[in-house]
Amino acid sequence: MRYIREELIRFRHCDPAGIVFYPRFLEIVNDTVEDWFDTMGFPFHEMKARFGAGVPTVNLNIHFSSPCRQADQLRLELACNRIGNSSIDISIQASHTGRPVFEASVVLCFTTVGERVEKLTIPDEIRRQLLQYTGKDVAATA
């Protein structure tokens, strides 16, 4: 199963050449991750209170295939490729009318929030939701 969302490319995303300024794609990647966690029932603004946790990005690689312009509708597909003890590897593929735009590989790490930032084991209730996006049997990875 993949998490899918759409993003309309707006004037604010574009540079004077009329194409998306590449750092805006990184914001779109982060928005996709944040919306995914919301969909699973773990909004970022509640993570600290519920789990004492945040999920910062610790590694990010992105490959750009083609430009995007204002009014393009991006289709973003997120898959969870690996679930570790405290981190997850995800990929996000973006396309416009079937044309690849970019692919991002992201590693997120569950950590404490506050002055001391330390790794946390992924809470079981979050792990169960993540497993839905890997295609793996819940019992096989427990």
Disulfide bonds with the S-S distance in Angstrom:
none
